[in-house]
């Protein structure tokens, strides 16, 4: 019986060892499945992060293009503004020159008007004086004409008398 007991113990030991191996295998398989699930979750999260990173990179590229476009437009507007300012300054300078010419011409015309008014005033005074002298002469001649009579003046003198 001893031999049999030893064999039985060996058999039980082998069975226990096999059970322990099966338990270890089962534990390792469960642990492996847990680790696989954890790795799958981590890979999924990594793919999500990678997709977000790619989306962000695309958005950054679009923003860089937009920023470049805005920068180009800003430079173009600055150039246009500078040209417009230079043009406006030149036109203002030309307008100042024209204004000064007009002012000078106006002053010249004002002086001409003053001279013409003076000449006109002188001419009017001259005409008034001439009219007065003419009127006085006419009055003197008519007084002389009343003195002239057909018996008193001869024919040649009569032509100078006003009747």
Buried (B, 14 or more C-beta within 10 A) or exposed (E): EEEEEEEEEEEEEEEEEEEEEEEEEEEEEEEEEEEEEEEEEEEEEEEEEEEEEEEEEEEEEEEEEEEEEEEEEEEEEEEEEEEEEEEEEEEEEEEEEEEEEEEEEEEEEEEEEEEEEEEEEEEEEEEEEEEEEEEEEEEEBEEBBEEBEEEEBEEEEBEEBEE
